[in-house]
Amino acid sequence: MYTQALPADDPEYRHGAYSGSVAYARSKRGQVELLPLLTERWGRRGVTVHATHPGWARTPGLDASLPGFSRALRPVLRTDADGADTTVWVLASEPAPEGGRLWHDRRPRPTSVLPGTSAPLADRVRYWVWVAAATGLTP
């Protein structure tokens, strides 16, 4: 996610050479860029919207997509329970933590750290319109 800009012009990855890891990163970028819009949409109804990052956890998906990385870092990769900790914490906290944020290790984290990866509002709105159409929601 941190390496990719929002693919507002190509949300279905129809252009360019395909890369599974880039596709994954682009989908994560889309999720975090929608956090403010979804928070605004549903917050008035008492719904909070969050994204969580499990950290680098050992999963079959990681083993399959990045086998060398998975092998090299196996001793320090998190267990599935460790990876789920922040998500469970967000869901179980009373009162609920502030919505519209990305959480990692029970702390809010920035959604963009590299120049050019934070999306302007117009791109977020275009992406949201595409997501809404693809899922049957009203934008």
N, CA and C of each residue as an Amber inpcrd file, in Angstrom:
protein
   417
   0.8120000  -1.1850000   0.0000000   0.0000000   0.0000000   0.0000000
   0.8610000   1.2570000   0.0000000   1.9060000   1.2410000   0.7930000
   2.7190000   2.4470000   0.9230000   3.4720000   2.8120000  -0.3570000
   3.6220000   1.8780000  -1.2790000   4.3620000   2.1650000  -2.5110000
   3.4680000   2.5590000  -3.6790000   2.1570000   2.4940000  -3.5040000
   1.2470000   2.6960000  -4.6220000   0.3450000   3.9070000  -4.4340000
   0.0660000   4.5760000  -5.5540000  -0.9290000   5.6400000  -5.5770000
  -2.3010000   5.0090000  -5.8180000  -3.3490000   5.7560000  -5.5570000
  -4.7010000   5.2720000  -5.7980000  -4.9190000   5.0890000  -7.2980000
  -5.3420000   3.9110000  -7.7240000  -5.5380000   3.6650000  -9.1520000
  -6.9030000   4.1490000  -9.6390000  -7.2180000   5.4230000  -9.4390000
  -8.5440000   5.9480000  -9.7840000  -8.8460000   5.8170000 -11.2750000
  -7.8320000   5.8660000 -12.1290000  -8.0450000   5.7420000 -13.5740000
  -8.0650000   4.2990000 -14.0480000  -7.6450000   3.3640000 -13.2180000
  -7.5690000   1.9540000 -13.6140000  -7.8020000   1.0430000 -12.4040000
  -8.9800000   1.1490000 -11.7900000  -9.2070000   0.3820000 -10.5580000
  -9.2300000  -1.1300000 -10.7660000  -9.4780000  -1.5850000 -11.9790000
  -9.5160000  -3.0270000 -12.2410000  -8.2110000  -3.5660000 -12.7970000
  -7.1860000  -2.7200000 -12.8310000  -5.8480000  -3.1200000 -13.2690000
  -5.8940000  -3.7360000 -14.6700000  -6.4950000  -3.0230000 -15.5900000
  -6.6090000  -3.5010000 -16.9710000  -5.4540000  -3.0440000 -17.8550000
  -4.6530000  -2.0970000 -17.3830000  -3.5630000  -1.5360000 -18.1910000
  -2.2120000  -1.8080000 -17.5340000  -1.2060000  -2.0130000 -18.3530000
   0.1480000  -2.2470000 -17.8540000   0.3910000  -3.7130000 -17.5540000
   1.6530000  -4.0240000 -17.3070000   2.0340000  -5.3960000 -16.9750000
   1.5120000  -5.7340000 -15.5810000   0.8620000  -6.8680000 -15.4550000
   0.2630000  -7.2620000 -14.1900000   1.3150000  -7.7950000 -13.2160000
   1.1680000  -7.4080000 -11.9670000   1.9880000  -7.9310000 -10.8710000
   1.0510000  -8.1840000  -9.6950000   1.0650000  -9.3840000  -9.1770000
   0.1990000  -9.7140000  -8.0520000   0.4690000  -8.8620000  -6.8310000
   1.7360000  -8.6170000  -6.5260000   2.0430000  -7.8160000  -5.3390000
   1.6280000  -6.3560000  -5.5290000   1.7510000  -5.8450000  -6.7590000
   1.2930000  -4.4730000  -7.0290000  -0.2330000  -4.4140000  -6.9550000
  -0.9090000  -5.4160000  -7.5040000  -2.3710000  -5.4500000  -7.4360000
  -2.8370000  -5.4460000  -5.9800000  -2.1840000  -6.2340000  -5.1590000
  -2.5240000  -6.2870000  -3.7360000  -2.3040000  -4.9110000  -3.0900000
  -1.1600000  -4.3000000  -3.3570000  -0.8490000  -2.9930000  -2.7760000
  -1.8470000  -1.9330000  -3.2440000  -2.2260000  -1.9980000  -4.5150000
  -3.2070000  -1.0380000  -5.0400000  -4.5590000  -1.2150000  -4.3740000
  -4.9630000  -2.4530000  -4.1350000  -6.2610000  -2.6670000  -3.4850000
  -6.2330000  -2.1470000  -2.0490000  -5.1090000  -2.3150000  -1.3700000
  -4.9750000  -1.7850000  -0.0140000  -4.9840000  -0.2560000  -0.0270000
  -4.3280000   0.3400000  -1.0140000  -4.3460000   1.8030000  -1.1480000
  -5.7890000   2.2780000  -1.2950000  -6.5570000   1.5830000  -2.1380000
  -7.9600000   1.9500000  -2.3190000  -8.7450000   1.8900000  -1.0210000
  -8.5030000   0.8610000  -0.2410000  -9.2210000   0.7250000   1.0300000
  -8.9420000   1.8970000   1.9620000  -7.6920000   2.2570000   2.1430000
  -7.3900000   3.3250000   3.0980000  -7.8000000   4.6960000   2.5710000
  -7.7780000   4.8720000   1.2570000  -8.2000000   6.1650000   0.7100000
  -9.7100000   6.3630000   0.8640000 -10.4650000   5.2720000   0.9720000
 -11.9120000   5.3830000   1.1530000 -12.3110000   5.5840000   2.6070000
 -11.3950000   5.3830000   3.5470000 -11.7400000   5.5190000   4.9590000
 -12.4390000   6.8430000   5.2920000 -11.9060000   7.9980000   4.8700000
 -12.5870000   9.2560000   5.2190000 -13.9800000   9.3610000   4.5960000
 -14.1400000   8.9030000   3.3590000 -15.4430000   8.9930000   2.7030000
 -16.4650000   8.0740000   3.3750000 -16.0490000   6.8710000   3.7140000
 -16.9640000   5.9340000   4.3640000 -17.2880000   6.3730000   5.7910000
 -16.3260000   6.9720000   6.4630000 -16.5680000   7.4960000   7.8030000
 -17.6140000   8.6080000   7.7350000 -17.4820000   9.4860000   6.7710000
 -18.4610000  10.5630000   6.6070000 -19.8380000   9.9990000   6.2530000
 -19.8510000   9.0040000   5.3830000 -21.1110000   8.4200000   4.9210000
 -21.8740000   7.7470000   6.0550000 -21.1850000   6.9400000   6.8570000
 -21.8660000   6.1220000   7.8510000 -21.6880000   6.5840000   9.2920000
 -20.8020000   7.5370000   9.5270000 -20.5410000   7.9920000  10.8920000
 -21.7500000   8.5770000  11.5820000 -22.5950000   9.2800000  10.8530000
 -23.8000000   9.8770000  11.4510000 -24.7690000   8.8180000  11.9720000
 -24.6230000   7.5950000  11.4620000 -25.4850000   6.4900000  11.9080000
 -24.8370000   5.6930000  13.0430000 -23.6910000   6.1730000  13.5120000
 -23.0160000   5.4870000  14.5980000 -22.1030000   4.3570000  14.1570000
 -21.8600000   4.2510000  12.8680000 -20.9840000   3.2080000  12.3290000
 -19.5800000   3.7660000  12.2230000 -18.6070000   3.0520000  12.7650000
 -17.2220000   3.4620000  12.6020000 -16.5640000   2.5710000  11.5560000
 -15.6740000   3.1610000  10.7960000 -14.9860000   2.4700000   9.7160000
 -13.4910000   2.4860000  10.0350000 -12.8690000   1.3170000   9.9730000
 -11.4530000   1.1890000  10.3040000 -10.7570000   0.3130000   9.2750000
  -9.4530000   0.4740000   9.1850000  -8.6020000  -0.4730000   8.4770000
  -7.5450000  -0.9020000   9.4830000  -7.1630000  -2.1620000   9.4290000
  -6.1170000  -2.6390000  10.3300000  -5.0390000  -3.3380000   9.5240000
  -3.8350000  -3.2440000  10.0410000  -2.6940000  -3.9130000   9.4120000
  -2.1770000  -4.9460000  10.4070000  -2.1030000  -6.2090000   9.9910000
  -1.6770000  -7.2450000  10.9340000  -0.1740000  -7.3030000  11.1710000
   0.5880000  -6.5140000  10.4350000   2.0380000  -6.6950000  10.4640000
   2.3730000  -7.8610000   9.5480000   3.6260000  -8.1850000   9.4600000
   4.0180000  -9.3140000   8.6040000   3.7570000 -10.6120000   9.3470000
   2.6740000 -11.2620000   8.9560000   2.2870000 -12.5160000   9.5880000
   2.5210000 -13.6690000   8.6120000   2.8530000 -14.8050000   9.1530000
   3.0760000 -15.9880000   8.3170000   1.7290000 -16.5440000   7.9020000
   1.4430000 -16.4460000   6.6230000   0.1880000 -16.9500000   6.0710000
   0.4870000 -17.7290000   4.8070000  -0.4290000 -18.5900000   4.3810000
  -0.2430000 -19.2770000   3.1020000  -0.1130000 -18.2850000   1.9380000
  -0.8250000 -17.1640000   2.0130000  -0.7230000 -16.1550000   0.9580000
   0.6600000 -15.5490000   0.8580000   1.2730000 -15.2600000   1.9820000
   2.6320000 -14.7190000   1.9900000   3.6060000 -15.7710000   1.4770000
   3.4500000 -16.9960000   1.9360000   4.3300000 -18.0780000   1.4700000
   4.2620000 -18.2310000  -0.0430000   3.0510000 -18.1310000  -0.6060000
   2.8630000 -18.3330000  -2.0460000   3.3220000 -17.1320000  -2.8660000
   3.0380000 -15.9120000  -2.3810000   3.3310000 -14.7360000  -3.1970000
   4.7560000 -14.2220000  -3.0340000   5.3290000 -14.3710000  -1.8600000
   6.6900000 -13.8930000  -1.6000000   7.4700000 -14.9920000  -0.8760000
   7.7140000 -16.1260000  -1.5280000   8.3240000 -17.2630000  -0.8290000
   9.7070000 -16.9640000  -0.2540000  10.5460000 -16.2450000  -0.9740000
  11.8790000 -15.9160000  -0.4710000  11.8010000 -15.0270000   0.7610000
  10.9640000 -14.0380000   0.7120000  10.7470000 -13.1390000   1.8490000
  10.2460000 -13.9400000   3.0470000   9.2530000 -14.8050000   2.7930000
   8.6710000 -15.6070000   3.8620000   9.7140000 -16.5180000   4.5070000
  10.5420000 -17.1680000   3.6850000  11.5850000 -18.0480000   4.2280000
  12.6090000 -17.2630000   5.0410000  13.0550000 -16.1270000   4.4930000
  14.1050000 -15.3440000   5.1490000  13.6410000 -14.7650000   6.4850000
  12.3860000 -14.3680000   6.5440000  11.8900000 -13.7170000   7.7610000
  11.0550000 -14.6260000   8.6490000  11.0120000 -15.8950000   8.3240000
  10.1940000 -16.8440000   9.0980000  10.3740000 -16.6950000  10.6130000
  11.6060000 -16.5180000  11.1200000  11.7550000 -16.4290000  12.5830000
  11.0770000 -15.2080000  13.2100000  10.8560000 -14.1490000  12.4440000
  10.2730000 -12.9400000  13.0360000   8.8450000 -12.6590000  12.5730000
   8.3150000 -13.4850000  11.6830000   6.9390000 -13.2810000  11.2410000
   5.9740000 -13.5570000  12.3850000   4.8940000 -12.8270000  12.4050000
   3.8940000 -12.9760000  13.4510000   3.0510000 -14.2300000  13.2340000
   2.4750000 -14.7010000  14.3150000   1.5020000 -15.7860000  14.2090000
   0.1700000 -15.1960000  13.7580000  -0.7590000 -16.0520000  13.3900000
  -2.0690000 -15.5440000  13.0040000  -2.7490000 -14.8280000  14.1730000
  -2.5790000 -15.3220000  15.3850000  -3.1640000 -14.6610000  16.5530000
  -2.5460000 -13.2790000  16.7710000  -1.2240000 -13.1780000  16.6200000
  -0.5660000 -11.8720000  16.7470000  -1.0620000 -10.9140000  15.6630000
  -1.2200000 -11.4400000  14.4590000  -1.6970000 -10.6040000  13.3580000
  -3.1220000 -10.1130000  13.5650000  -3.9500000 -10.9030000  14.2350000
  -5.3470000 -10.5430000  14.4630000  -5.5410000  -9.6160000  15.6550000
  -4.5180000  -9.4260000  16.4730000  -4.6680000  -8.6900000  17.7310000
  -5.2900000  -7.3130000  17.5600000  -4.7730000  -6.4960000  16.6560000
  -5.2810000  -5.1310000  16.5310000  -6.7100000  -5.1140000  16.0150000
  -7.0430000  -5.9930000  15.0850000  -8.4170000  -6.0450000  14.5750000
  -9.3850000  -6.3990000  15.7010000  -9.0350000  -7.3880000  16.4970000
  -9.8880000  -7.7790000  17.6240000  -9.9850000  -6.6300000  18.6250000
  -8.8790000  -5.9580000  18.8810000  -8.8660000  -4.8220000  19.8090000
  -9.7940000  -3.7130000  19.3230000  -9.7270000  -3.3750000  18.0280000
 -10.6100000  -2.3290000  17.4830000 -12.0720000  -2.7220000  17.6740000
 -12.3860000  -3.9740000  17.3750000 -13.7810000  -4.4340000  17.4880000
 -14.2790000  -4.4880000  18.9320000 -13.4080000  -4.8200000  19.8650000
 -13.8330000  -5.0420000  21.2470000 -13.7080000  -3.8110000  22.1420000
 -13.0390000  -2.7740000  21.6830000 -12.8060000  -1.6030000  22.5400000
 -14.0970000  -0.8530000  22.8300000 -14.2410000  -0.4810000  24.0890000
 -15.3590000   0.3630000  24.5330000 -14.7720000   1.5360000  25.2900000
 -14.9830000   2.7380000  24.8490000 -15.6640000   3.0900000  23.6180000
 -14.8020000   2.7410000  22.4000000 -15.4470000   2.6830000  21.2520000
 -14.7390000   2.3640000  20.0150000 -13.6970000   3.4400000  19.7200000
 -12.5500000   3.0540000  19.1920000 -11.5590000   4.0680000  18.8050000
 -12.1000000   4.9410000  17.6740000 -11.4800000   6.0770000  17.4930000
 -11.8890000   7.0030000  16.4400000 -11.8650000   6.3060000  15.0850000
 -12.9180000   6.4500000  14.3240000 -13.0200000   5.8200000  13.0140000
 -12.2450000   6.5640000  11.9420000 -12.2060000   5.9480000  10.7640000
 -11.5640000   6.5750000   9.6200000 -10.0510000   6.4980000   9.6370000
  -9.5080000   5.5660000  10.3880000  -8.0520000   5.4920000  10.5370000
  -7.5300000   4.1070000  10.2040000  -6.2440000   4.0590000   9.9440000
  -5.5150000   2.8130000   9.7760000  -4.8480000   2.5070000  11.1140000
  -5.0380000   1.2740000  11.6080000  -4.4950000   0.8640000  12.8960000
  -3.4750000  -0.2390000  12.7040000  -2.3980000  -0.1660000  13.4780000
  -1.3620000  -1.2030000  13.4970000  -0.7900000  -1.2310000  14.9110000
  -0.7210000  -2.4030000  15.4840000  -0.2480000  -2.5540000  16.8620000
  -0.9850000  -1.6110000  17.8110000  -2.3030000  -1.5460000  17.5990000
  -3.2200000  -0.7720000  18.4560000  -2.9520000   0.7290000  18.4530000
  -2.2880000   1.2170000  17.4130000  -2.0280000   2.6530000  17.2930000
  -2.4240000   3.1090000  15.8920000  -2.9110000   4.3590000  15.7740000
  -3.1950000   4.8770000  14.4380000  -1.8890000   5.0850000  13.6780000
  -1.9330000   4.8040000  12.3990000  -0.7370000   4.9380000  11.5500000
  -1.0590000   5.8190000  10.3490000  -0.0420000   6.4400000   9.7710000
  -0.2860000   7.2290000   8.5520000  -0.6610000   6.2910000   7.3960000
  -1.4560000   6.7920000   6.4790000  -1.8170000   5.9790000   5.3120000
  -0.8880000   6.2340000   4.1360000  -0.1580000   7.3200000   4.1740000
   0.8110000   7.6260000   3.1130000   2.1060000   8.0990000   3.7420000
   3.2160000   7.5830000   3.2220000   4.5200000   8.0360000   3.6910000
   5.4190000   8.4570000   2.5350000   5.1210000   8.0010000   1.3270000
   5.9190000   8.3550000   0.1590000   5.2180000   9.4490000  -0.6480000
   5.9720000  10.3880000  -1.1950000   5.3650000  11.4250000  -2.0260000
   4.5950000  10.8000000  -3.1940000   3.4620000  11.3930000  -3.5110000
   2.6840000  10.9510000  -4.6640000   1.7380000   9.7920000  -4.3880000
   1.6890000   9.2990000  -3.1530000   0.7880000   8.1830000  -2.8790000
  -0.5010000   8.6150000  -2.1880000  -0.5530000   9.8060000  -1.6390000
  -1.7780000  10.3110000  -1.0280000  -2.6730000  10.8640000  -2.1330000
  -3.9200000  10.4090000  -2.1640000  -4.8170000  10.7760000  -3.2680000
  -5.5460000  12.0840000  -3.0020000  -5.6720000  12.9050000  -4.0390000
  -6.5130000  14.0900000  -3.9030000  -7.9820000  13.6730000  -3.7680000
  -8.7850000  14.5350000  -3.1950000 -10.1930000  14.2290000  -2.9630000
 -10.9040000  13.8380000  -4.2570000 -10.6230000  14.5100000  -5.3470000
 -11.2950000  14.1910000  -6.6180000 -11.0340000  12.7440000  -7.0310000
  -9.8130000  12.2590000  -6.8360000  -9.5030000  10.8600000  -7.1620000
 -10.2190000   9.9040000  -6.2210000 -10.2910000  10.2580000  -4.9350000
 -11.0110000   9.4080000  -3.9830000 -12.4820000   9.2970000  -4.3530000
 -13.0570000  10.4320000  -4.7490000 -14.4720000  10.4250000  -5.1320000
 -14.6780000   9.5730000  -6.3820000 -13.8220000   9.6800000  -7.3800000
 -13.9440000   8.8430000  -8.5810000 -13.8220000   7.3660000  -8.2430000
 -12.8820000   7.0350000  -7.3700000 -12.7030000   5.6500000  -6.9580000
 -13.9410000   5.1550000  -6.2120000 -14.4890000   6.0030000  -5.3300000
 -15.6850000   5.6420000  -4.5880000 -16.8600000   5.3980000  -5.5340000
 -17.0200000   6.2270000  -6.5360000 -18.1000000   6.0360000  -7.5130000
 -17.9380000   4.6780000  -8.1960000 -16.6960000   4.3070000  -8.5430000
 -16.4600000   2.9880000  -9.1580000 -16.8070000   1.8700000  -8.1800000
 -16.3460000   1.9790000  -6.9220000 -16.6360000   0.9540000  -5.9090000
 -18.1440000   0.8300000  -5.7030000 -18.8250000   1.9580000  -5.5870000
 -20.2650000   1.9330000  -5.3650000 -20.9860000   1.2400000  -6.5220000
 -20.6040000   1.5630000  -7.7330000 -21.2190000   0.9140000  -8.9120000
 -20.9350000  -0.5800000  -8.9300000 -19.7070000  -0.9620000  -8.5850000
 -19.3210000  -2.3880000  -8.6130000 -20.0120000  -3.1930000  -7.5220000
 -20.4240000  -2.5230000  -6.4380000 -21.0260000  -3.2380000  -5.3110000
 -22.5210000  -3.0160000  -5.1550000 -23.0830000  -2.1380000  -6.0100000
 -24.5110000  -1.8820000  -5.9260000 -24.9120000  -0.8580000  -4.8760000
 -23.9350000  -0.1030000  -4.3530000 -24.2490000   0.9540000  -3.3830000
 -24.5620000   2.2520000  -4.1210000 -25.2350000   3.1510000  -3.4480000
 -25.4880000   4.4730000  -3.9940000 -24.3600000   5.3760000  -3.5230000
 -23.6540000   6.0260000  -4.4620000 -22.5430000   6.8930000  -4.0120000
 -23.0410000   8.1330000  -3.2810000
